[in-house]
Amino acid sequence: MAVKFVLFGSLLCLSIVQRVHSFATGAPTGACQDLVPQHGVDGQKSASPYVIQPALTKIKPGGKTEIVIFAPKRQSFKGFIVQARVGEIPYGTFEPSSQYSLLDCSNGKRNTATHKNADEKQNVTLVWTAPAKLRESVKFTATVAKNGGEFWIAQKSVPVQIQ
């Protein structure tokens, strides 16, 4: 009986450690659709202290823009997941970077960016490329996590017109 309890306890601890470790290195692909980080708690209902700021509000099809995620009051954050969306569909691609990891969501490639580690960040700068045939307005939609228990889901940037 004691052996079963120790074995069960060990397996439970290992599964918890693995879950925390996997989220510390980026959002899971299960967060692709709703951008909910699956931390086991609800997101914040208050206004987000974080800003998702594209460098340009107009670009050409196939063009690039930088996006910065930051807090005006210099608050730090540990995690994020971001997509450029038309409605609820992610479009375009993010360039690889040492600051973030890339996910393939909704049959796309590199269309979602997420944190690489749980280090505190003051800001993150991403580079996004619009699809060559897109002629729509996109909004960068991001969930930003101050920590595992405090996060703001699906916050939107100002629109970026692709024309």
Secondary structure, 3 states (H helix, E strand, C coil): CHHHHHHHHHHHHHHHHHHHHHHHCCCCHHHCCCCCCCCCCCCCCCCCCCEEEECCCEECCCCEEEEEEECCCCCCECEEEEEEEECCEEECEECCCCCEEEECCCCCCCCEEEECCCCCECEEEEEEECCCCCCCEEEEEEEEECCCCCEEEEEECCCEEEC
